Amino acid sequence: MSRMSCPITRAEFQKQAQPLKLVINGVEMQAMVKEFSTGSFGWYLTGKLNVQVSGKHVPIQVGVNMTVIGSKELAK
């Protein structure tokens, strides 16, 4: 796969990006804007919720990273 250039500057992202609403199994959660230790940026979500399996409540841990493609290569 060829590399894609990032369509937004780091400064634009830091100023304009907003949390993203995600719905997982009917539960609304918010992914927060984040700059990752790798230098890339995007959104991050961590949390816990229950899902039903075979009529039983099963606790799960949710971890989601959404990284803007090409953001790691932008100047800091």
C-alpha positions in Angstrom: 0.0 0.0 0.0 1.4 3.4 -0.9 1.8 6.1 1.8 -0.8 8.8 1.9 0.0 12.4 2.8 -1.8 13.9 5.8 -4.5 16.3 4.6 -4.3 18.5 7.8 -1.5 20.3 9.6 -0.7 19.4 13.2 -1.7 22.9 14.3 -5.1 22.7 12.5 -5.8 19.3 14.1 -4.9 20.5 17.6 -7.1 23.6 17.3 -10.1 22.1 15.5 -10.4 18.4 16.3 -13.3 17.4 18.6 -14.1 14.2 20.5 -15.9 11.6 18.4 -19.0 9.8 19.5 -18.9 6.0 19.2 -21.7 3.6 19.9 -20.6 0.1 20.9 -23.3 -2.5 21.5 -25.8 0.4 22.1 -23.6 2.2 24.6 -22.5 5.7 23.7 -18.8 6.4 24.4 -16.5 9.3 23.5 -13.1 9.0 21.8 -11.0 11.9 22.9 -8.5 13.9 20.8 -5.0 12.7 21.4 -1.4 13.0 20.3 0.2 9.6 20.6 3.8 9.0 21.9 4.8 8.0 18.4 4.1 11.6 17.2 1.0 10.6 15.3 -2.4 12.1 16.3 -6.0 11.1 16.2 -8.5 9.8 18.8 -8.4 7.4 21.7 -11.0 5.6 23.7 -10.7 3.3 26.6 -13.5 2.0 28.9 -15.4 -1.0 30.2 -18.9 -2.2 29.4 -21.0 -5.4 29.5 -22.3 -7.4 26.6 -24.7 -10.3 26.7 -23.5 -13.7 25.6 -25.8 -16.7 26.0 -28.0 -14.6 28.3 -25.1 -13.7 30.6 -23.6 -10.3 31.2 -20.0 -10.5 30.1 -17.7 -7.6 31.1 -15.4 -6.4 28.4 -12.6 -3.8 28.1 -12.7 -1.5 25.1 -9.6 0.1 23.6 -9.7 2.0 20.4 -7.0 4.0 18.6 -8.0 6.0 15.5 -4.9 7.5 13.9 -4.9 10.1 11.2 -3.0 8.5 8.3 0.3 10.3 7.6 0.2 12.4 10.8 3.3 10.8 12.3 5.4 12.2 9.4 4.4 15.8 10.1 6.8 18.2 11.7 6.2 18.8 15.4 
